[in-house]
Amino acid sequence: MKSREYWEKRAVQRKLQAERQAVKTADEMLADYDRAAAAIRKDIGYWLGKFAENNALSLTDARKLLKADELREFRWTVEEYIAKGQKNIDGKWERQLTNASARVHISRLESMETVLRQHVEELTGKRIEQTESLLSGLYEGQYLGRAFDLQKGLGVGWDLQRPDLHKLDKVLKTRWAPDGELYSDRIWKDKQALVSELNASLTQGLATGKPLQKIADGLAERLSVKKSAARRLLYTEAAAVTTLAEKDCYQDLDVAEYEILATLDSRTSAICRSMDGKHFPVSEMKEGVNAPPFHPNCRTDTCPYFDDWEELGGEPMRAARDAEDKGYQLVPAEMTYKEWEGRFVKEKAVENAAERGIIEIVKVLAEAPCTIADAKVSGYLLKDGAYHAQEFFDVGYTPDDAERLKAELMAAFDESKAVEYKTFPDGAVHFCIYIELGAVKKRRFRTVWRRDTPDSKPRFITAYRKDED
Ligand SMILES: [Zn+2]
C-alpha cells in the first residue's frame, strides 16, 4: 500500500492531464468564435454596403423587399449555405434555408438575419462536435489512467473493460448539473440567445442610424463577449466528466471511500477550501454535492481514501497477500501504462449482430476517405419535396433507403475519378465525381465534394442526376 502522498500526487497529475485536454479544445473553440466574428463583420458589411445609399441605410429601407438582382444573389448565398451544410447542423435550419431559397418575397432585413443565423448555426455545430469529442476522450483517458494508478498503487491488477461506445454515450447523456440540463441543452440555449441578440443589435443599429461599419463591428463584438462563457461551460463539463470517470473507476475497482483534494491557492473558493481533505463513501458520490465541480471553473479533484493507510504504512494491502487465490496479478512498480493496458484492459466482447453491425459501421466511417452527414441523405436527397429528391425516387430509392444510399455513395467515392476542381477564396476545394446510382435502374449522377483544408477528408455536398458533359 502506498502512502497518502502517492494517491494525491497521482490524482493531481491525472487532473492536470484532463485540464490540458480541456484547454486545448477551448483554444480551438475560441478560435472558431474569432473566425465566425470576422466572417459576420465581412458578410454583413458587404450586404449593408450593397443595400445602402450614400453609405446610409434606414430601418424603413432595410424592411423593403429584395430587388431582383439582390434576390438572385441572396439565393446563391443560401444555396452555398445549403451546400456547406455539415455534420451536426440543425436539420430544422437546413429546412428553413431550403424554404428561404425558394421565397420570392424576402426583405433585406430578413436576408441579413439569414446570414447572421447561418454563422451562428455553423459555430454551434462545431461547438457540439468539439465538446462531445473532448468529453468522451476525457472519460476514457481518466477512467483508464486512474485505474492504472490504482492498481499500481495497490501493487495488484485484474482485468478491466475499456469503456465502449454505449458507455460513452451514456456519459454524454448524464445530467449531472443541479438544474438537470445537459451541455447540449445549454449550447442550444446559447445559440437561441445569440441569434436574438444579433438580430436585435442589427435592427437597433439601423433604427438609430449608426454608421454601417459600426453596426457590423458591433455584431462581431457580440460574439467575442460570448467567448468566456463558452470556455467556462466547457471547463465545467470537463470537470464533471472527470468526476464521473473517477466515480466509475472507484466503483469498478471496489474503492469504498474517496477524499476531496482541493488545489489550495489564492484562487481556491471558500466551498472547496472547506471540503478539502474530507472523505465520503463512493456509493454516495455526487457531483456538485460532495464531489467536484462545486462551482463553475472548479479545479478540485478526488483521490482514493483508505481507512487503514496509516497502520498499513509501507505494507502491501491484504488483497495483494491473497492475490494468487483471486487470480490477481502483481503490478510491479516499474510497469508502464502501455504494459499495464496490454495485460489488463479488455475490449468488450460484442454480443449480438446488431451491435457488431454498429461497431463495424463506426469503424468503416472512421476509416473511409470521405464523410457524408446523415442529414444530407435522409433530410435532403431522399426528402420528399427537396430539390433533387425526385431524381432519386425515379431510379427506385424510397425515403427509407437513407442508409443504403449513404453506403453506396461512400463505396463509389474514388478521388482518382474526380473532375471539375474549383478552389474557393477561403482555400476550400470542390470537386465532382460522376457515379452510377439506382435501386431499380442505374443512372449517372453528379456528386459534389468539398475539402475544407488540404488535410481534411472530403465532405459530401450534394448529388443530382447529370450525364457527364
Ligand atoms: Zn472549486
Residues whose N, C-alpha, C, O or C-beta is under 5 A from the ligand:
A	BS01	ZN	S269 C272 F294 C298 R299 T300
